[in-house]
């Protein structure tokens, strides 16, 4: 399929709304309402849905000037919602040059060689967030390999809190066999046990020793940032996404979204979680929460709404730093040699309680990056404490971001207090093999437990954590929602023959709900969007197959034929 150019998409979006109602007829319309009704026709007037039902019901009393659109049996879904993106950074990640996909050490070295051939000697070459746990070899490139790829360029290969560097980078940074990590931190300079020389791998705070110089990478101006963000939103529309939640928006990012909206170029609705540094003194944290509460965008607007606060509570599962209830276990891939190591937790319970309570009191949804079961338990217990000693939190919908490793106890508390969850199904697909090798089957019993969450009444939404690159399958953390749906229907990690706890597979209806009505609930907008019902915004997509009946392995290959936002067509595929 071909897609319309960005300029054509923008013309579609900025064109006036149709003067007359539009009747969409002869389709298979998945309403995602409470009964998961399947209709055959829908009437849209302006930006809202007027009626949903049979063809006869829609045609009855239809104005003579109404437009009739024949769906020819195609399936229609509510506009898809991604519960977790970082769009402003992702949009400009490849502004200077394209970064290829990397699955092996050979791919990493090929990229570094290519950059070394294109930038002057002495220019720093950097590569970040190519997670070693997602490489087939599950290791860092060695110092010798980096030296061979770029002997005359300092190189840094960074994954989360750790990095691998080549000999020239060590030399320019003054890192020698005598160098130790900064005192008081958790880092270290790894050294060859036989020679005492640095291996090139720097852990944690030791990466602060790197003295990076000129990278030669160009950055966009403000107009370039806006164009890049518009292009990314056009690609979101291409895969059926009509709404996103930015989970850690900065002041600069909020300004970009606002400028795009004011220019009439915002083709996705955006819900904002304001990023707050939880390691700052509590007085500063509370001031930043108040800053978000007092922001003009805190007033509801269905295009752009600042309604949340986001902090970081623990590390990550891709970097071996998520905070677990039990020790991680020794691991060469994660660089763990302490058998008692449980990961990193950044906020002590009393401080967490104070900031969460303040945000909820200021009508801001609070959430924290919480990956490990230890972090999830700490955050859930905090919300439960507020709910049991201060005020009910159910209607405030406190949230757990990522929420990967869970427990029956945590799920029960989430159900009791109306705590919602933001999960990334594609992580199960990309990282299941690595996690099974590290933790074993028993510790993954409640890893992304979609079926248990649904059965217990915990509202969970599907997201991507899209951070880098434009392209729904080539991005770091893919944002293709049909890959996410397929993952919840199969629990089949890549590069692995078996499934990961198949008892947690969900129905196709529940897979669709993850990206529609559930995500609307996460953002307090279930009365505005997330299902195709009278009075709601006319955000919907037309797809090329029947998601409820097609072979399960075809779900991930679904293509979007049209995307509509508020009754305006923002994407149309060309055959």
C-alpha positions as CSV (number, residue, x, y, z in Angstrom):
1,X,0.0,0.0,0.0
2,X,1.0,3.6,-0.6
3,X,0.1,6.4,1.7
4,X,-0.7,10.0,0.9
5,X,2.0,12.6,1.2
6,X,2.2,14.7,4.4
7,X,1.0,17.8,2.5
8,X,-2.0,15.9,1.2
9,X,-2.8,14.6,4.7
10,X,-2.6,18.1,6.1
11,X,-4.9,19.4,3.4
12,X,-7.4,16.6,4.4
13,X,-7.1,17.5,8.0
14,X,-7.4,21.3,7.6
15,X,-10.3,21.1,5.1
16,X,-13.7,22.2,6.5
17,X,-15.9,19.6,8.0
18,X,-18.5,18.2,5.6
19,X,-21.5,20.5,5.6
20,X,-23.9,17.6,5.6
21,X,-24.0,14.3,7.6
22,X,-22.1,11.3,6.3
23,X,-23.6,7.8,6.5
24,X,-21.1,4.9,6.5
25,X,-23.0,1.9,5.3
26,X,-22.6,-1.8,4.7
27,X,-19.7,-2.3,7.1
28,X,-18.8,-4.5,10.1
29,X,-18.6,-1.8,12.7
30,X,-17.0,-2.8,16.0
31,X,-18.5,-0.3,18.5
32,X,-16.4,-1.5,21.5
33,X,-19.4,-0.5,23.6
34,X,-20.3,-2.3,26.9
35,X,-21.9,-5.2,24.9
36,X,-19.2,-5.2,22.2
37,X,-22.0,-4.6,19.6
38,X,-21.2,-5.1,15.9
39,X,-23.2,-2.7,13.8
40,X,-23.5,-2.4,10.0
41,X,-23.8,1.4,9.6
42,X,-23.0,4.7,11.3
43,X,-24.0,8.3,10.9
44,X,-21.5,11.1,11.5
45,X,-22.4,14.8,11.6
46,X,-19.6,17.2,12.1
47,X,-17.1,15.9,14.6
48,X,-19.5,13.6,16.4
49,X,-21.3,10.3,15.9
50,X,-25.1,10.7,15.6
51,X,-26.3,7.1,15.3
52,X,-25.0,3.6,15.1
53,X,-27.1,0.6,14.0
54,X,-28.5,-1.3,10.9
55,X,-28.4,0.2,7.4
56,X,-32.1,0.6,7.6
57,X,-31.9,2.5,10.9
58,X,-29.3,4.9,9.6
59,X,-31.0,5.5,6.3
60,X,-34.4,6.2,8.0
61,X,-34.8,10.0,8.0
62,X,-31.4,10.6,6.4
63,X,-31.3,14.1,5.0
64,X,-31.3,14.4,1.2
65,X,-28.0,16.2,1.2
66,X,-26.2,13.5,3.3
67,X,-23.2,11.8,1.9
68,X,-23.5,8.0,1.6
69,X,-20.2,6.1,2.0
70,X,-20.2,2.4,1.1
71,X,-17.8,0.4,3.3
72,X,-18.2,-2.7,1.1
73,X,-18.1,-5.0,4.1
74,X,-14.9,-3.6,5.6
75,X,-14.4,-3.7,9.4
76,X,-14.4,-0.4,11.3
77,X,-12.8,0.1,14.7
78,X,-12.8,3.0,17.1
79,X,-9.7,5.1,16.6
80,X,-6.8,3.4,18.3
81,X,-5.1,4.9,21.3
82,X,-1.5,4.5,22.4
83,X,-1.2,4.8,26.2
84,X,2.5,5.6,26.2
85,X,4.7,7.6,23.8
86,X,7.5,10.1,23.8
87,X,6.7,11.7,20.5
88,X,8.7,14.9,20.5
89,X,12.0,13.1,21.0
90,X,11.2,10.2,18.7
91,X,10.2,12.5,15.9
92,X,13.7,14.1,15.6
93,X,15.8,11.1,16.5
94,X,16.9,10.6,12.9
95,X,16.9,14.2,11.8
96,X,20.7,14.1,11.0
97,X,20.8,10.6,9.5
98,X,18.9,7.3,9.4
99,X,19.8,4.7,12.1
100,X,19.2,1.2,10.7
101,X,17.6,-1.6,12.7
102,X,20.1,-3.7,14.6
103,X,19.7,-7.3,15.7
104,X,23.3,-8.4,16.0
105,X,26.8,-7.2,17.0
106,X,27.6,-7.2,13.3
107,X,24.8,-4.8,12.7
108,X,26.1,-2.5,15.4
109,X,29.7,-2.6,14.0
110,X,28.5,-2.0,10.4
111,X,26.7,1.2,11.5
112,X,29.8,2.4,13.4
113,X,32.0,1.7,10.3
114,X,29.6,3.6,8.1
115,X,29.6,6.6,10.4
116,X,33.4,6.5,10.7
117,X,33.6,6.8,6.9
118,X,31.3,9.8,6.8
119,X,32.5,12.1,9.7
120,X,35.9,13.6,10.3
121,X,38.5,11.8,12.3
122,X,38.2,12.6,16.0
123,X,34.4,13.1,15.8
124,X,32.6,11.2,18.5
125,X,30.3,8.4,17.3
126,X,27.5,7.6,19.6
127,X,24.8,5.0,19.6
128,X,22.1,4.7,22.3
129,X,19.2,2.5,23.3
130,X,20.2,-0.5,21.2
131,X,19.5,-2.8,24.1
132,X,22.0,-5.6,24.4
133,X,19.2,-7.9,25.7
134,X,17.6,-7.4,22.2
135,X,20.7,-8.4,20.3
136,X,21.0,-12.1,19.5
137,X,24.4,-12.3,21.2
138,X,23.0,-10.5,24.3
139,X,26.3,-8.7,25.0
140,X,28.1,-5.4,24.5
141,X,30.5,-5.0,21.6
142,X,34.0,-5.4,22.9
143,X,36.6,-2.7,23.1
144,X,38.6,-4.5,20.4
145,X,35.5,-4.7,18.1
146,X,34.8,-1.0,18.5
147,X,38.5,-0.2,17.9
148,X,38.5,-2.2,14.6
149,X,35.3,-0.5,13.5
150,X,36.5,3.0,14.2
151,X,40.2,3.2,15.2
152,X,40.3,7.0,14.7
153,X,37.0,8.0,16.2
154,X,36.0,7.8,19.9
155,X,32.9,5.6,20.2
156,X,30.2,5.2,22.8
157,X,27.6,2.5,22.7
158,X,25.1,3.2,25.5
159,X,22.3,1.0,26.8
160,X,20.3,2.5,29.7
161,X,22.7,3.2,32.6
162,X,25.7,1.4,31.1
163,X,28.0,1.9,28.1
164,X,30.8,0.3,26.1
165,X,33.5,2.6,24.6
166,X,36.6,2.1,22.5
167,X,40.2,2.8,23.3
168,X,40.2,6.3,21.9
169,X,37.2,7.2,24.0
170,X,38.9,5.9,27.1
171,X,42.1,7.8,26.3
172,X,40.2,11.1,25.6
173,X,38.3,10.6,28.9
174,X,41.4,9.9,30.9
175,X,40.1,6.5,32.0
176,X,43.0,4.2,32.8
177,X,43.7,1.1,34.9
178,X,43.8,3.4,38.0
179,X,40.4,5.0,37.4
180,X,37.5,4.1,39.6
181,X,33.8,5.0,39.5
182,X,32.8,8.1,41.3
183,X,32.5,7.6,45.1
184,X,29.1,7.1,46.6
185,X,27.5,5.7,43.4
186,X,26.6,2.3,42.2
187,X,28.9,2.3,39.1
188,X,32.1,0.6,38.2
189,X,34.8,0.6,35.6
190,X,35.1,-3.0,34.4
191,X,38.7,-4.2,34.1
192,X,40.3,-7.3,32.6
193,X,41.2,-9.6,35.5
194,X,44.5,-10.7,33.8
195,X,45.8,-7.3,32.8
196,X,44.0,-4.8,35.0
197,X,43.2,-2.7,31.9
198,X,39.7,-1.2,31.4
199,X,37.6,-3.5,29.2
200,X,35.7,-0.5,27.8
201,X,32.5,-1.3,29.7
202,X,31.4,1.3,32.1
203,X,28.5,0.6,34.5
204,X,26.1,3.1,36.2
205,X,27.7,6.3,37.5
206,X,31.0,5.4,35.8
207,X,29.5,6.5,32.5
208,X,29.7,10.1,33.8
209,X,33.5,9.8,33.3
210,X,33.1,9.9,29.6
211,X,34.2,13.3,28.2
212,X,32.3,13.4,24.9
213,X,33.2,16.1,22.5
214,X,31.9,17.1,19.0
215,X,29.5,14.6,17.5
216,X,28.8,16.4,14.3
217,X,25.1,15.6,14.6
218,X,22.8,18.3,13.3
219,X,19.7,19.3,15.3
220,X,16.5,20.8,13.9
221,X,15.3,24.3,14.5
222,X,11.8,24.9,15.8
223,X,10.2,24.7,12.4
224,X,12.0,21.5,11.8
225,X,10.8,20.1,15.1
226,X,7.2,20.9,14.2
227,X,7.5,19.3,10.7
228,X,9.1,16.2,12.2
229,X,6.3,15.9,14.8
230,X,3.6,16.4,12.2
231,X,5.3,13.6,10.1
232,X,5.3,11.3,13.1
233,X,1.6,11.9,13.8
234,X,0.9,11.2,10.1
235,X,2.6,7.8,10.6
236,X,0.6,7.2,13.8
237,X,-2.5,7.8,11.7
238,X,-1.2,5.4,9.1
239,X,-1.5,2.5,11.6
240,X,-4.8,3.7,13.0
241,X,-3.7,5.7,16.0
242,X,-5.8,8.8,16.7
243,X,-4.8,9.5,20.3
244,X,-1.7,9.2,22.4
245,X,-0.5,9.8,25.9
246,X,2.9,11.5,26.3
247,X,4.3,10.0,29.5
248,X,6.9,12.5,30.5
249,X,6.2,15.7,28.7
250,X,8.7,18.6,29.1
251,X,8.0,22.3,28.9
252,X,9.5,22.3,25.5
253,X,7.5,19.4,24.3
254,X,4.3,20.9,25.6
255,X,5.1,24.1,23.6
256,X,5.6,22.0,20.4
257,X,2.3,20.2,20.8
258,X,0.6,23.6,21.4
259,X,2.2,25.1,18.4
260,X,1.1,22.2,16.2
261,X,-2.4,22.4,17.5
262,X,-2.6,26.2,17.0
263,X,-1.4,25.7,13.4
264,X,-4.2,23.1,12.7
265,X,-1.6,20.3,12.2
266,X,-2.3,18.1,15.2
267,X,-3.7,14.9,13.7
268,X,-3.7,12.9,17.0
269,X,-5.3,13.9,20.3
270,X,-2.7,14.2,23.0
271,X,-3.0,13.6,26.8
272,X,0.0,14.9,28.7
273,X,1.8,13.6,31.8
274,X,4.1,16.3,33.0
275,X,7.5,14.8,33.7
276,X,8.8,15.6,37.3
277,X,12.2,14.8,38.7
278,X,11.4,12.9,41.8
279,X,15.0,13.0,43.1
280,X,14.7,16.7,43.6
281,X,13.9,18.0,47.1
282,X,10.3,17.4,48.0
283,X,9.6,21.2,48.0
284,X,10.7,21.4,44.4
285,X,8.7,18.3,43.4
286,X,5.5,19.8,44.9
287,X,6.1,23.1,43.1
288,X,6.4,21.3,39.8
289,X,3.2,19.5,40.5
290,X,1.5,22.8,41.2
291,X,3.0,24.2,38.0
292,X,1.2,21.5,36.0
293,X,-2.1,22.0,38.0
294,X,-2.1,25.7,37.3
295,X,-1.2,25.4,33.6
296,X,-3.8,26.6,31.1
297,X,-3.8,23.2,29.4
298,X,-5.0,21.6,32.7
299,X,-8.5,22.7,31.6
300,X,-10.1,19.9,29.5
301,X,-9.6,20.1,25.7
302,X,-10.1,17.1,23.5
303,X,-7.1,17.9,21.4
304,X,-4.5,18.6,24.0
305,X,-4.9,18.1,27.8
306,X,-2.4,18.2,30.6
307,X,-3.9,15.9,33.2
308,X,-1.1,13.8,34.6
309,X,2.2,13.7,36.6
310,X,4.9,11.2,35.8
311,X,8.0,10.3,37.9
312,X,10.5,7.4,37.7
313,X,10.4,5.0,40.6
314,X,12.8,2.2,39.5
315,X,15.1,1.2,36.6
316,X,14.3,-1.0,33.7
317,X,14.0,-4.7,32.8
318,X,16.1,-4.2,29.6
319,X,19.0,-2.9,31.6
320,X,18.9,-5.1,34.7
321,X,17.8,-2.3,37.0
322,X,14.1,-2.8,37.6
323,X,13.4,-3.1,41.3
324,X,12.4,-6.7,42.1
325,X,11.0,-8.3,45.3
326,X,13.6,-11.1,44.9
327,X,17.2,-10.9,43.7
328,X,17.8,-10.6,39.9
329,X,20.4,-13.4,39.9
330,X,23.9,-13.2,38.6
331,X,24.0,-12.4,34.8
332,X,26.7,-11.7,32.3
333,X,24.3,-10.0,29.9
334,X,23.0,-7.6,32.6
335,X,26.4,-7.2,34.2
336,X,25.1,-8.5,37.6
337,X,27.7,-10.2,39.8
338,X,26.0,-9.6,43.2
339,X,23.7,-12.5,44.0
340,X,21.7,-10.2,46.4
341,X,21.1,-7.4,43.9
342,X,17.4,-6.5,43.5
343,X,17.7,-3.5,41.1
344,X,17.3,0.2,41.6
345,X,14.6,2.1,43.5
346,X,14.7,5.9,43.4
347,X,12.1,7.2,45.8
348,X,11.6,6.2,49.4
349,X,8.0,5.4,50.5
350,X,7.2,8.5,52.6
351,X,8.4,10.9,49.8
352,X,6.4,8.9,47.2
353,X,3.3,9.1,49.4
354,X,3.6,12.9,49.8
355,X,4.0,13.6,46.1
356,X,1.3,11.2,44.9
357,X,-1.2,12.5,47.5
358,X,-0.5,16.1,46.5
359,X,-0.9,15.4,42.7
360,X,-4.2,13.6,43.3
361,X,-5.5,16.4,45.5
362,X,-4.7,18.9,42.7
363,X,-6.8,16.8,40.2
364,X,-3.8,15.4,38.4
365,X,-3.5,11.7,37.7
366,X,-0.3,10.4,39.2
367,X,1.8,7.7,37.7
368,X,5.3,6.4,38.1
369,X,7.6,4.3,35.9
370,X,7.4,1.0,37.8
371,X,8.7,-2.1,36.1
372,X,9.8,-4.6,38.7
373,X,7.3,-6.2,41.1
374,X,9.1,-4.5,44.0
375,X,8.4,-1.1,42.5
376,X,4.9,-2.0,41.4
377,X,4.1,-3.1,45.0
378,X,5.6,0.1,46.5
379,X,3.5,2.3,44.2
380,X,0.3,0.3,44.7
381,X,0.7,0.3,48.4
382,X,1.2,4.1,48.3
383,X,-2.1,4.5,46.4
384,X,-3.8,2.1,48.9
385,X,-2.5,4.1,51.8
386,X,-4.0,7.3,50.4
387,X,-7.3,5.6,49.6
388,X,-7.6,4.1,53.1
389,X,-6.3,7.0,55.3
390,X,-6.9,10.2,53.3
391,X,-9.5,10.1,50.6
392,X,-10.9,7.6,48.1
393,X,-8.7,7.3,45.0
394,X,-10.9,5.2,42.7
395,X,-12.3,8.1,40.8
396,X,-8.9,9.7,40.5
397,X,-7.6,6.6,38.6
398,X,-4.0,6.5,39.9
399,X,-1.8,4.7,37.4
400,X,1.1,2.3,37.2
401,X,3.4,2.9,34.2
402,X,4.8,-0.3,32.6
403,X,3.6,-2.5,35.4
404,X,5.4,-5.5,33.9
405,X,6.1,-7.7,36.9
406,X,3.0,-8.1,39.2
407,X,1.6,-10.3,41.9
408,X,-1.9,-11.5,42.9
409,X,-1.7,-9.3,45.9
410,X,-0.9,-6.2,43.9
411,X,-3.7,-6.9,41.4
412,X,-6.2,-7.3,44.2
413,X,-5.3,-3.9,45.6
414,X,-5.4,-2.3,42.1
415,X,-9.0,-3.7,41.7
416,X,-10.1,-2.4,45.1
417,X,-8.8,1.1,44.6
418,X,-9.4,1.7,40.9
419,X,-5.7,1.7,40.0
420,X,-5.1,1.5,36.3
421,X,-2.2,0.1,34.4
422,X,-0.2,1.1,31.3
423,X,1.5,-1.9,29.6
424,X,3.5,-2.5,26.5
425,X,2.6,-5.8,24.9
426,X,5.4,-5.6,22.3
427,X,7.9,-5.9,25.2
428,X,6.6,-9.5,25.8
429,X,7.3,-10.1,22.1
430,X,10.7,-8.5,22.0
431,X,12.1,-9.5,25.4
432,X,10.2,-12.6,26.5
433,X,13.1,-15.0,25.6
434,X,15.6,-12.9,27.5
435,X,13.4,-12.7,30.6
436,X,12.6,-16.4,30.6
437,X,16.3,-17.2,30.5
438,X,17.0,-14.7,33.4
439,X,14.1,-15.4,35.7
440,X,12.6,-18.8,34.8
441,X,9.0,-19.6,34.2
442,X,7.7,-19.4,37.8
443,X,8.8,-15.7,38.3
444,X,7.1,-14.7,35.0
445,X,3.7,-16.0,36.2
446,X,2.4,-12.5,36.5
447,X,4.4,-10.9,33.8
448,X,1.9,-8.7,31.8
449,X,-1.0,-10.9,33.1
450,X,-3.7,-9.5,30.7
451,X,-6.3,-12.2,31.4
452,X,-6.0,-11.9,35.2
453,X,-6.3,-8.1,35.0
454,X,-9.4,-8.4,32.9
455,X,-11.0,-11.0,35.2
456,X,-10.3,-9.0,38.3
457,X,-11.6,-5.8,36.8
458,X,-8.4,-3.8,36.6
459,X,-8.4,-1.5,33.6
460,X,-5.2,-1.9,31.6
461,X,-4.3,0.0,28.4
462,X,-1.9,-0.9,25.6
463,X,1.0,1.3,24.8
464,X,4.3,1.2,23.0
465,X,6.8,3.5,25.0
466,X,7.8,4.8,21.5
467,X,11.0,6.6,22.0
468,X,13.0,6.7,18.8
469,X,12.5,6.7,15.0
470,X,9.5,7.0,12.8
471,X,8.1,3.7,11.5
472,X,5.7,1.5,13.4
473,X,7.8,-1.6,13.2
474,X,11.3,-0.2,12.8
475,X,11.1,2.1,15.8
476,X,12.8,1.4,19.1
477,X,9.8,0.0,20.9
478,X,7.4,-0.6,17.9
479,X,4.2,1.4,18.0
480,X,2.2,-0.8,15.6
481,X,-0.9,-1.6,17.7
482,X,-1.8,-4.7,15.7
483,X,1.5,-6.2,16.7
484,X,0.6,-5.4,20.3
485,X,-2.9,-7.0,19.9
486,X,-1.3,-10.2,18.3
487,X,1.1,-10.4,21.2
488,X,-1.7,-10.5,23.7
489,X,-3.5,-13.2,21.6
490,X,-0.5,-15.5,21.3
491,X,2.1,-14.5,24.0
492,X,4.7,-15.6,21.5
493,X,8.2,-14.0,22.1
494,X,10.4,-13.7,19.0
495,X,13.3,-16.1,18.5
496,X,11.6,-18.6,20.8
497,X,9.5,-21.7,20.0
498,X,7.2,-21.8,23.0
499,X,4.7,-19.3,24.4
500,X,5.0,-17.4,27.6
501,X,2.3,-18.3,30.1
502,X,-0.4,-19.0,27.6
503,X,-3.0,-19.0,30.4
504,X,-2.8,-15.2,30.2
505,X,-4.0,-15.1,26.5
506,X,-7.0,-12.8,26.2
507,X,-10.0,-12.7,23.7
508,X,-9.9,-10.7,20.5
509,X,-12.5,-8.4,22.0
510,X,-10.3,-7.7,25.0
511,X,-7.3,-7.2,22.8
512,X,-9.2,-4.5,20.9
513,X,-10.4,-2.9,24.2
514,X,-6.8,-2.5,25.3
515,X,-6.3,0.1,22.5
516,X,-9.7,1.7,22.5
517,X,-12.1,2.0,25.4
518,X,-9.6,0.9,28.0
519,X,-7.1,3.6,27.0
520,X,-9.9,6.2,26.9
521,X,-10.7,5.2,30.5
522,X,-7.1,5.7,31.5
523,X,-7.4,9.3,30.4
524,X,-10.8,10.0,31.8
525,X,-12.3,10.3,28.3
526,X,-14.5,7.2,28.1
527,X,-17.5,9.4,27.5
528,X,-15.7,11.2,24.6
529,X,-14.0,8.5,22.7
530,X,-12.8,4.9,22.8
531,X,-16.0,3.4,21.4
532,X,-18.4,4.2,18.5
533,X,-21.5,5.4,20.2
534,X,-23.9,8.3,19.6
535,X,-22.5,11.6,21.0
536,X,-18.9,10.5,20.9
537,X,-16.1,12.0,18.8
538,X,-16.0,10.4,15.3
539,X,-12.6,8.9,15.7
540,X,-12.5,5.6,13.8
541,X,-10.5,3.5,11.3
542,X,-11.3,1.2,8.4
543,X,-9.1,-1.9,8.2
544,X,-8.4,-4.5,5.5
545,X,-9.5,-7.6,7.4
546,X,-11.9,-9.0,10.1
547,X,-9.9,-8.9,13.3
548,X,-12.5,-11.1,15.0
549,X,-12.5,-13.9,12.5
550,X,-9.1,-13.9,10.6
551,X,-6.4,-16.5,11.4
552,X,-4.7,-15.2,14.6
553,X,-1.3,-14.9,13.0
554,X,-2.8,-12.5,10.4
555,X,-3.8,-10.0,13.1
556,X,-0.3,-8.5,13.3
557,X,-0.3,-7.9,9.5
558,X,-3.5,-5.8,9.6
559,X,-3.4,-2.7,7.4
560,X,-5.4,0.5,7.8
561,X,-7.3,1.7,4.8
562,X,-8.6,5.0,6.3
563,X,-8.2,6.9,9.5
564,X,-10.8,9.5,10.6
565,X,-10.4,12.0,13.4
566,X,-13.4,14.1,14.6
567,X,-15.2,13.3,11.3
568,X,-12.2,14.4,9.2
569,X,-10.2,11.9,7.1
570,X,-6.5,12.1,8.1
571,X,-5.2,9.1,6.3
572,X,-6.3,7.2,3.2
573,X,-4.2,4.3,1.7
574,X,-3.8,4.1,-2.0
575,X,-4.3,0.7,-3.6
